Amino acid sequence: MNRLIHLCLFASLLSLGCRRTDVSTGIPACLQTRIDLIKAEGVWNPPAKVYQYRYQGKTVYFIPQRCCDIPSQLLDDQCNTICLPDGGFAGSGDGKCADFFEKRTDEKLIWADTRK
């Protein structure tokens, strides 16, 4: 009986640990994984954010540039990198989507790191 109680408690704790309640529903699982990886790092400067936009008729996800020469990332709904819109050594990204900032629409903040 004691073993059964321990097994039930363990199963309950395990299921609670798998819940994700800090990010909007409806985002791709791979994006949640990216957010989890960011959260496992130290706090970025400036703190990390993830935005959703419409660009070229598709839903895309933008992770702004962070410290130093690390470029921003524009991802598709499978978390494949579309381009690096800005940042990097020259500050202008990789040049593959030079019109992103002018053509993007429907901005939605998906997640912001609130750690200090």
Buried (B, 14 or more C-beta within 10 A) or exposed (E): EEEEEEEEEEEEEEEEEEEEEEBEEEBBEBBBEBBEEBEEEEBBEEBBBBBBBBBEEEBBBBBBBBEEEEBBBBBBBEBEEBBBBBBBEEEEBBEEBBEBEEEBEEEEEBBEBEEE
